[in-house]
Every structure is written in C-alpha cells, then in structure tokens.
C-alpha cells in the first residue's frame, strides 16, 4: 500500500520529487485539501495562501524539470507562525492591533525557505503577540488540539503544533520565549526544537522578549526537524543577537545510537511538582530505560530548582514584553485581549533593581547548567508534566502553561527539544525534553532519534473528521 502524501517524510518526498514520481503541485494540493477538510475545526491557520502555494509549487516543479536543485525543502509545503513577516501577506500576531498589517519584506526565515523553493501554505494561529492565551476575545479563535479538540495546543506556537500534528504540513515554524515551541510539541505529539540562542535569525519576527526569544521548527519526525533547522540556521550580521556558529549537518548523527553516551537527569525538577501525572512519570522512566538498554549511561544529577529558572525568566519576559508594547498600552489598551493585557502589564511594575537581579541570577544559572554539561552529553527532563488541559480548565487564574517545564532553557539559551514518548489513557500525547550543550543540536537530534526509533510516535496520526461544507 502506498504511503499517503502527508505521511511522506521531507527526505522521502524529496526523493520522489527528484525522480519524478510525485510533483510539488500534488503535495501542495494535498496539503491544501487537508487544510480545507480539517482546519475549520482545529483553527491552525489565520491565513491560507492558496494562490501563493500553487505558484510556489509550480515554480519548484519547473526547477526540478530543468535540473535545478535548491536544497532539501524544494517543493515541500510548510507554514509559518503568524509573527513571521511575509512580503505582501498579512502578519497579524493574532491581534486586533495588527490585523491589517502587511509587511513589505520577508523575515530572514521566510526568505531562506523561499530561496530553497519551499511552498508556503499559510500563516498560523498563535497566542496574541506570542504571549497571552488561549483567548476567545481576539479576531480569530485559538487553535485546538487535533487529538481532542476540547483540549488546548499549549504555548503560543499553537497553530504550528496543530498543523503538523494533523498532517497539513510536515514542518511549521514556531517561536519559543518560555516554551512556546516545546509546549505545543508536547501537547500535540510532535517534535519541537528550540535551538541555541542566536542560531536562527530573528530579523523580521515580531519580538516578545529580546533576550529570551528563539525561532525554531515543529516537525513530525526528528529528521524533518533536522532538515528544517539546517535550512534556517546561520549567522545574520543584521541581527544583533545572531551568533557566528559553524555550519553543521544536523542529520549526520542520526542512526549512530547512544552507546557510551552520558545522560544527566535532574529528577528534582519535576518529581515534587503537583502537576506531574503518574502516567507522565512512568513514560519518562520508560524512555530513560530504553536509552539505557541501548547503551547510554543515565545518571541522576542536581541543578538549581526549576522555580529559580522560571522566576528569573518570567520577570525578564514580562518586563521586556511591556517595553516593546508600552506605546500601545498607553494609547490603545482596549485593543489587547484581556489575558495578554493582564500578563504583559505585569512588566510595568518591575523595578530596575529587580530586572538587574534577574539577569544576574540568569548568568549564574546558565553557568551551572553548562558546567554540568561538561560531564554529560545531554540533560533529559520533563517537557509537559501532564497531557494537554481542556479549554474549560484554563483561564487567567489557571494558566495553560503551568504544567510545562520549559523556561529554564530559555534562560540559559541551550538547545532543547520536546519529543513524544507515548499516549496517556485519555489518548493525548506525553513527552520528554532533551537539552544539549550550546550549539550542539546535532547531539540532541542523535539521542532523540535513537529514542524515536523505539517509541515510533510517527506511526499514528490523530483521527480527524472532515468538516462538511
């Protein structure tokens, strides 16, 4: 039986595109058909760029016919979180304040995908300005979890998680300031990689927190994520936060296994958290057991308590977010969604002394994490402490992000990846988080791929019903 087009990996689709057994137009029409069938219920997209997508696909096919090969994303459908500028296509940040904003230039990430001949399917739902949500007082509804639409998608890259999980695209770009790539990946059962700080240019991406923002992909498999990261990584001299890191083949270590590698596990991060479910703990322990069985050395370690990382990160995030939006807070306060306004407004009350202490603590925490990584290849810890909450169980006093332990590695800037490790009894995905040395995404992918070969999460998609027109 032939593989459905949406289940072809990027590498598999690439081979078929190059041998002529499939066309980019066929892949694109299939992606658009899935969006038409399923998106009215999951609300992954704010804007579907149908005409642009078909033009991109036709151009990719003509390049293949002429023997022009622009790279691994040529002819592959993808989508962008709607904080990434796209020339001539609205970029709304899921907010009334920018609902008619049409940029004149592409963000660097959008331009890199376009330069490879990738096919842009559309712009994806987020939380307003990548911060407050899920909310129902915005111009567009929040994205819903494809595994169960009564449940949230987790974090502001919500549409990205839903679009990948539902099989509309294999890869979608997100952003991560406190966990907004890894949270949707955890809740939607996808791969989500927050790269090292500075590895991917943020130029043309609307900021939430200048010192904590990271751009990265959500994808259906680790190889797909590695391919996408290889396309978008690289130094940008016009982005002040961009790092001049060496070019790396992130797929080079896939399949090498974990024999002899050392893995640190700070169990105290998650063991005493009241949000930790017994099923999640059992799944984490089972995953670690699989890595041990493959030859890895798994050792428990101590780091500073997770709450210290979270406190420093949230104080910095809210303060920097308020600084970015201060003018609109003064002149258009009622145009923000309620939850965004409540959360972002906290930054107005942070003193210079408080912010200084938070940055000082941040430096100390970063040094301690990287000192530990001198003795280990990666750190493995929880990603989400339980499965995705229901919409009716979240709200301003019960934030949806609370069961996700991700802020620590925004504070330190280390690469961190969430990946699925099974389903709970309620049918929703469970996850684990793999954290590497700065700019050692290749090792994160290598260990993740070894575990992926055992859990094989990619073999099951959510059971979605077609929306009848």
C-alpha positions as CSV (number, residue, x, y, z in Angstrom):
1,X,0.0,0.0,0.0
2,X,1.4,3.4,-1.0
3,X,2.2,6.0,1.7
4,X,-0.3,8.9,1.9
5,X,1.3,12.0,0.6
6,X,1.1,13.7,4.1
7,X,3.0,10.9,5.7
8,X,6.0,11.1,3.3
9,X,8.9,12.5,5.3
10,X,10.7,15.5,3.9
11,X,13.5,13.3,2.7
12,X,11.1,10.7,1.2
13,X,9.1,13.4,-0.6
14,X,12.4,15.0,-1.8
15,X,13.5,11.7,-3.4
16,X,10.1,11.3,-5.1
17,X,10.2,14.9,-6.3
18,X,13.6,14.4,-7.8
19,X,12.8,11.1,-9.5
20,X,9.5,12.5,-10.9
21,X,7.2,10.0,-9.1
22,X,5.4,12.9,-7.4
23,X,5.1,16.6,-8.0
24,X,5.2,19.6,-5.7
25,X,1.8,20.6,-7.1
26,X,0.4,17.2,-6.0
27,X,1.9,17.6,-2.5
28,X,0.6,21.1,-2.3
29,X,-2.9,20.3,-3.4
30,X,-3.0,17.5,-0.9
31,X,-1.9,19.9,1.9
32,X,-4.5,22.5,0.9
33,X,-7.2,19.8,0.8
34,X,-6.3,18.7,4.3
35,X,-6.4,22.3,5.5
36,X,-9.8,22.7,3.8
37,X,-11.1,19.5,5.4
38,X,-9.8,19.8,8.9
39,X,-8.9,23.4,9.7
40,X,-12.5,24.7,10.2
41,X,-12.4,22.6,13.4
42,X,-8.8,22.9,14.6
43,X,-8.2,26.6,13.6
44,X,-4.5,26.1,12.9
45,X,-4.4,28.8,10.3
46,X,-5.2,32.5,10.3
47,X,-4.4,32.9,6.6
48,X,-4.2,30.1,3.9
49,X,-2.1,31.3,1.0
50,X,-3.6,29.1,-1.7
51,X,-2.6,31.0,-4.7
52,X,0.9,31.7,-3.5
53,X,1.3,28.0,-2.6
54,X,0.3,26.7,-6.0
55,X,2.6,29.3,-7.6
56,X,5.5,28.1,-5.3
57,X,4.8,24.5,-6.2
58,X,4.7,25.1,-9.9
59,X,8.0,27.0,-9.7
60,X,9.5,24.1,-7.8
61,X,8.3,21.6,-10.3
62,X,9.7,23.7,-13.2
63,X,13.1,23.9,-11.4
64,X,13.2,20.1,-11.0
65,X,12.4,19.7,-14.6
66,X,15.3,21.9,-15.5
67,X,17.6,20.1,-13.2
68,X,17.8,23.0,-10.7
69,X,18.1,21.7,-7.1
70,X,17.9,24.4,-4.5
71,X,18.0,22.2,-1.4
72,X,16.1,19.7,0.7
73,X,13.0,21.9,1.2
74,X,12.4,22.5,-2.5
75,X,8.8,21.7,-3.3
76,X,7.9,20.9,0.3
77,X,4.8,22.5,1.9
78,X,5.4,24.4,5.1
79,X,3.8,27.1,7.2
80,X,4.8,30.0,9.4
81,X,3.6,31.2,12.8
82,X,1.9,34.5,12.2
83,X,4.6,36.6,13.8
84,X,7.0,35.9,10.9
85,X,6.9,38.7,8.3
86,X,5.9,37.7,4.8
87,X,6.1,40.2,2.0
88,X,2.6,41.1,0.7
89,X,0.9,38.6,3.1
90,X,-0.6,39.9,6.3
91,X,1.3,39.2,9.5
92,X,-1.2,39.7,12.4
93,X,0.4,38.4,15.6
94,X,-3.1,37.1,16.2
95,X,-4.1,40.6,17.5
96,X,-6.5,43.3,16.6
97,X,-3.6,45.8,16.8
98,X,-2.0,44.3,13.7
99,X,-4.9,42.6,11.9
100,X,-4.3,44.7,8.7
101,X,-0.5,44.7,8.8
102,X,1.0,43.6,5.5
103,X,4.9,43.7,5.6
104,X,6.9,44.8,2.6
105,X,9.7,42.3,3.2
106,X,10.1,38.7,4.3
107,X,11.6,37.7,7.6
108,X,15.0,36.0,7.2
109,X,13.5,32.6,8.0
110,X,10.7,33.1,5.4
111,X,13.3,34.2,2.9
112,X,15.5,31.2,3.5
113,X,12.6,28.8,2.9
114,X,11.6,30.7,-0.2
115,X,15.2,30.6,-1.5
116,X,15.2,26.8,-1.3
117,X,11.9,26.7,-3.3
118,X,9.8,25.6,-0.3
119,X,6.0,26.0,-0.6
120,X,4.3,28.4,1.8
121,X,0.8,27.0,2.7
122,X,-0.1,29.8,5.1
123,X,0.3,31.7,8.4
124,X,-0.5,30.0,11.6
125,X,-2.5,30.8,14.8
126,X,-0.6,31.9,17.8
127,X,-1.4,33.5,21.2
128,X,-1.7,37.2,20.9
129,X,1.8,38.6,20.4
130,X,3.1,35.1,21.3
131,X,2.1,35.6,25.0
132,X,-1.5,35.6,26.2
133,X,-3.7,32.6,25.5
134,X,-5.7,30.7,24.7
135,X,-8.2,33.5,24.3
136,X,-11.6,33.9,22.8
137,X,-11.7,37.7,22.6
138,X,-9.4,38.1,19.6
139,X,-10.2,38.4,15.9
140,X,-9.5,34.7,15.3
141,X,-10.2,31.7,17.5
142,X,-7.5,29.8,19.3
143,X,-6.1,26.6,17.7
144,X,-7.4,23.3,19.0
145,X,-5.6,20.1,19.7
146,X,-6.1,17.6,16.8
147,X,-6.0,14.6,19.2
148,X,-9.0,16.0,21.1
149,X,-10.5,19.4,20.2
150,X,-11.7,20.0,23.7
151,X,-8.1,20.4,24.7
152,X,-5.6,23.2,24.1
153,X,-2.5,23.0,22.0
154,X,-0.1,24.6,24.5
155,X,2.0,27.7,24.1
156,X,1.9,30.4,21.5
157,X,3.1,28.2,18.6
158,X,-0.3,26.6,18.9
159,X,-1.2,26.7,15.2
160,X,2.2,25.2,14.4
161,X,1.6,22.2,16.6
162,X,-1.9,21.7,15.3
163,X,-0.9,22.0,11.6
164,X,2.0,19.5,11.9
165,X,0.1,17.0,14.1
166,X,-2.9,17.0,11.8
167,X,-0.7,16.3,8.8
168,X,-1.4,19.5,6.9
169,X,2.3,20.2,6.8
170,X,5.4,18.2,7.9
171,X,7.1,21.3,9.3
172,X,6.0,24.6,10.7
173,X,7.9,27.5,12.2
174,X,7.3,28.5,15.8
175,X,9.0,30.7,18.4
176,X,10.0,29.9,21.9
177,X,10.4,32.5,24.7
178,X,9.3,30.4,27.6
179,X,8.4,27.2,26.0
180,X,6.2,28.0,23.0
181,X,7.8,25.6,20.6
182,X,8.2,22.8,23.1
183,X,4.7,23.2,24.8
184,X,2.7,22.7,21.5
185,X,5.1,19.9,20.5
186,X,4.4,18.2,23.9
187,X,0.7,18.6,23.8
188,X,0.2,17.8,20.1
189,X,2.7,14.9,19.8
190,X,5.3,16.4,17.5
191,X,8.9,17.2,17.6
192,X,9.7,20.8,18.7
193,X,13.3,22.1,18.8
194,X,14.3,25.4,20.5
195,X,17.7,26.0,19.0
196,X,20.6,27.6,20.8
197,X,20.1,31.3,21.4
198,X,21.3,33.1,18.3
199,X,21.5,30.1,16.0
200,X,18.5,31.2,13.9
201,X,18.0,34.9,12.9
202,X,15.0,36.6,14.4
203,X,15.1,39.5,12.0
204,X,11.5,40.1,10.7
205,X,9.9,38.1,13.6
206,X,7.8,40.2,15.9
207,X,9.6,40.1,19.3
208,X,8.2,39.1,22.7
209,X,11.4,39.3,24.7
210,X,14.6,40.4,23.0
211,X,16.9,38.4,25.3
212,X,14.8,35.2,25.5
213,X,13.2,34.7,22.0
214,X,14.2,31.7,19.9
215,X,13.0,30.7,16.4
216,X,12.7,27.0,15.6
217,X,10.7,24.4,13.8
218,X,8.0,21.9,14.9
219,X,8.0,18.8,12.7
220,X,6.6,15.3,12.5
221,X,9.9,13.5,12.9
222,X,13.4,14.3,14.2
223,X,14.8,14.0,10.7
224,X,12.3,16.5,9.4
225,X,13.2,18.9,12.2
226,X,16.9,18.5,11.5
227,X,16.4,19.2,7.8
228,X,14.4,22.4,8.5
229,X,16.9,23.6,11.1
230,X,19.7,23.1,8.6
231,X,17.9,25.4,6.2
232,X,17.3,28.3,8.6
233,X,20.4,28.2,10.8
234,X,23.2,30.6,10.2
235,X,24.7,33.9,11.1
236,X,22.9,37.1,10.3
237,X,25.1,40.2,10.7
238,X,22.0,42.4,10.8
239,X,20.5,40.6,13.8
240,X,22.4,41.8,16.9
241,X,21.6,38.6,18.7
242,X,22.8,36.3,15.9
243,X,25.7,34.0,16.7
244,X,28.5,33.2,14.2
245,X,28.2,29.4,14.8
246,X,29.8,26.9,12.4
247,X,27.5,25.3,9.8
248,X,26.5,21.8,10.9
249,X,24.9,18.8,9.2
250,X,22.2,18.0,11.8
251,X,21.4,14.7,10.2
252,X,25.0,13.4,10.4
253,X,24.5,11.7,13.7
254,X,21.1,10.2,13.1
255,X,21.3,6.4,13.3
256,X,24.5,6.4,15.3
257,X,22.8,5.3,18.5
258,X,23.6,6.2,22.1
259,X,26.0,3.6,23.2
260,X,28.5,5.1,25.6
261,X,26.8,8.5,25.8
262,X,26.2,10.1,29.2
263,X,22.7,11.5,30.1
264,X,22.0,13.6,33.2
265,X,18.5,13.6,34.7
266,X,17.6,16.3,37.2
267,X,14.6,14.4,38.6
268,X,14.1,17.0,41.3
269,X,12.9,19.4,38.6
270,X,9.7,17.5,38.2
271,X,9.3,14.9,40.9
272,X,7.6,17.0,43.5
273,X,5.5,19.2,41.2
274,X,1.8,18.7,41.9
275,X,1.1,18.9,38.1
276,X,3.1,15.8,37.4
277,X,0.9,12.9,36.4
278,X,1.8,9.3,37.3
279,X,1.4,8.3,33.7
280,X,3.9,11.0,32.6
281,X,6.4,9.9,35.2
282,X,6.1,6.3,34.1
283,X,6.5,7.3,30.5
284,X,9.6,9.3,31.3
285,X,11.1,6.4,33.2
286,X,10.3,4.0,30.4
287,X,12.0,6.3,27.9
288,X,15.1,6.6,30.0
289,X,15.1,2.8,30.4
290,X,15.0,2.4,26.6
291,X,18.1,4.7,26.3
292,X,19.9,2.6,29.0
293,X,19.1,-0.6,27.2
294,X,20.7,0.9,24.1
295,X,23.9,1.6,26.0
296,X,23.6,5.1,27.4
297,X,24.6,5.9,30.9
298,X,21.7,7.6,32.7
299,X,22.6,9.3,36.0
300,X,20.6,11.5,38.3
301,X,22.0,14.9,39.0
302,X,21.1,18.1,40.9
303,X,20.7,21.5,39.4
304,X,19.2,24.7,40.9
305,X,15.4,24.2,41.5
306,X,13.3,24.8,38.4
307,X,11.4,27.6,40.2
308,X,14.5,29.7,40.2
309,X,14.8,29.5,36.4
310,X,11.1,30.2,36.0
311,X,11.2,33.2,38.3
312,X,14.1,34.8,36.5
313,X,12.7,34.1,33.1
314,X,9.2,35.3,33.7
315,X,10.4,38.6,35.2
316,X,12.7,39.2,32.2
317,X,10.0,38.2,29.7
318,X,7.2,40.4,31.1
319,X,9.4,43.4,31.5
320,X,10.8,43.2,28.0
321,X,7.4,42.5,26.6
322,X,5.9,45.6,28.3
323,X,8.8,47.7,27.0
324,X,8.0,46.6,23.4
325,X,4.3,47.3,23.7
326,X,4.4,50.3,26.1
327,X,3.1,52.8,23.5
328,X,0.1,50.7,22.6
329,X,-0.6,50.1,26.3
330,X,-0.8,53.9,26.7
331,X,-2.8,54.7,23.5
332,X,-4.8,51.5,22.6
333,X,-5.2,49.5,25.8
334,X,-8.7,48.2,24.9
335,X,-7.4,46.6,21.7
336,X,-5.4,44.0,23.5
337,X,-7.1,40.8,24.5
338,X,-7.8,40.6,28.2
339,X,-5.3,37.8,29.0
340,X,-2.5,39.5,27.0
341,X,-3.1,42.8,28.8
342,X,-3.1,41.2,32.2
343,X,0.1,39.2,31.7
344,X,2.1,41.8,29.8
345,X,1.0,44.6,32.1
346,X,2.9,43.0,35.0
347,X,6.1,44.2,33.3
348,X,5.1,47.8,34.1
349,X,5.7,47.2,37.8
350,X,9.2,45.7,37.7
351,X,11.9,47.9,39.1
352,X,15.3,48.3,37.6
353,X,16.8,46.6,40.6
354,X,14.5,43.6,40.1
355,X,15.5,43.3,36.5
356,X,19.2,43.6,37.3
357,X,18.9,40.8,39.9
358,X,17.0,38.6,37.4
359,X,19.8,39.0,34.8
360,X,22.4,38.3,37.5
361,X,20.6,35.1,38.5
362,X,20.3,34.2,34.9
363,X,24.1,34.3,34.4
364,X,24.6,32.1,37.5
365,X,22.0,29.5,36.4
366,X,23.5,29.4,32.9
367,X,27.0,28.8,34.2
368,X,25.7,26.0,36.5
369,X,23.9,24.2,33.7
370,X,26.8,24.4,31.3
371,X,29.2,23.3,34.0
372,X,27.1,20.1,34.4
373,X,27.1,19.6,30.7
374,X,30.9,19.4,30.7
375,X,30.4,15.9,32.2
376,X,27.4,14.8,30.2
377,X,26.3,14.7,26.6
378,X,22.7,15.9,27.3
379,X,20.3,16.6,30.1
380,X,16.9,14.9,29.9
381,X,14.0,16.1,31.9
382,X,10.2,16.5,31.7
383,X,8.6,18.7,29.0
384,X,4.9,18.7,29.8
385,X,4.1,17.3,33.3
386,X,0.8,16.1,32.2
387,X,-1.3,15.9,29.0
388,X,-3.0,18.9,27.4
389,X,-5.6,20.6,29.7
390,X,-9.1,21.2,28.5
391,X,-10.1,24.6,27.3
392,X,-12.6,24.9,30.1
393,X,-9.9,24.1,32.7
394,X,-7.7,27.1,31.7
395,X,-8.0,30.8,32.4
396,X,-6.3,33.9,33.9
397,X,-6.1,32.3,37.3
398,X,-5.1,28.9,35.9
399,X,-2.6,29.5,33.1
400,X,-2.4,26.8,30.5
401,X,1.4,26.9,30.6
402,X,1.8,25.8,34.2
403,X,2.2,22.1,33.5
404,X,5.1,22.7,31.1
405,X,8.7,22.9,32.4
406,X,10.5,24.8,29.6
407,X,11.5,28.3,30.8
408,X,14.8,27.0,32.3
409,X,16.5,26.6,28.9
410,X,15.2,29.9,27.5
411,X,17.0,31.4,30.5
412,X,20.3,29.5,29.7
413,X,19.9,29.6,25.9
414,X,20.8,25.9,25.5
415,X,19.2,23.9,22.7
416,X,16.2,22.0,24.0
417,X,13.8,19.6,22.2
418,X,10.5,18.2,23.2
419,X,9.5,14.8,21.6
420,X,6.7,12.4,22.1
421,X,7.1,9.2,24.2
422,X,3.6,7.7,24.1
423,X,-0.1,8.3,24.7
424,X,-1.8,8.5,28.1
425,X,-5.1,6.6,28.8
426,X,-7.0,9.7,27.6
427,X,-5.4,9.4,24.2
428,X,-3.3,12.5,24.4
429,X,0.4,12.6,23.8
430,X,3.1,12.5,26.6
431,X,6.6,13.9,26.1
432,X,10.2,14.2,27.2
433,X,12.8,17.1,26.9
434,X,16.3,16.7,25.6
435,X,18.8,19.5,26.3
436,X,22.2,19.9,24.8
437,X,25.4,21.9,25.1
438,X,25.3,25.3,23.3
439,X,25.2,24.8,19.5
440,X,25.2,21.0,19.9
441,X,21.8,20.5,18.4
442,X,23.3,17.5,16.5
443,X,23.7,15.6,19.7
444,X,20.2,16.4,20.8
445,X,18.9,15.1,17.5
446,X,21.1,12.0,17.7
447,X,19.8,10.9,21.1
448,X,16.3,11.9,20.2
449,X,16.4,9.8,17.0
450,X,17.6,6.8,19.0
451,X,14.6,7.1,21.3
452,X,12.3,7.8,18.4
453,X,13.3,4.5,16.8
454,X,11.8,2.8,19.9
455,X,8.7,4.8,20.5
456,X,7.8,5.3,16.8
457,X,5.3,8.0,17.6
458,X,5.1,9.0,13.9
459,X,3.1,5.8,13.0
460,X,-0.2,7.2,14.4
461,X,-2.0,10.4,13.5
462,X,-4.9,12.0,15.2
463,X,-8.3,10.6,14.0
464,X,-9.8,13.8,12.4
465,X,-13.2,14.1,10.9
466,X,-13.8,16.0,7.7
467,X,-15.8,19.2,8.1
468,X,-18.7,19.0,5.7
469,X,-19.3,22.3,3.8
